[in-house]
Amino acid sequence: MAEFEATRGMPAESMVVFGVASDVELMDRWLPQGLSVHDTGPGTIEADGDLVPGAGHHEGLFRVSEEQLRVEWGGRDHPDYSGWLQVSDAASGTSEVTVHISLLDEPDSGPRADEVRELLDRSLDRLAEEVDSRIHDAG
């Protein structure tokens, strides 16, 4: 059983960051390459790509709480996978994002765990870049 968590500062206030992070249409811009998600209706998404176990599309549960600035997800056909993303305010108009991923069928150390940590860090970097481009394009 493996639990992974990372936190990264973001260059905008929490509502802007949450707007980007919770928009399924924008997720392919910052999620790891090899993972693609698509909105399939209220409370569900579909995932596919090289990082998704097995072949084809997989349905997942997806919940957005704007009041809590939180996104939660989990694999419907892969119940050993779940996660959440939390946005919180920081100083001077910036914010922080924490992402937590549970992979119950994966080891918490070794090459695979290192790969997951690297993918998580890279995704947060890409999210910060996407947020940065949003605030600069709007300004």
Secondary structure, DSSP 4 states (H G I P E B T S, - for coil): -EEEEEEEEESS-HHHHHHHHT-HHHHTTTSPTT-EEEEEETTEEEEESTTSSSSS-EEEEEEEETTTTEEEEEESS-TTEEEEEEEEE-STT-EEEEEEEEETTS-SSSHHHHHHHHHHHHHHHHHHHHHHHHHHHH-
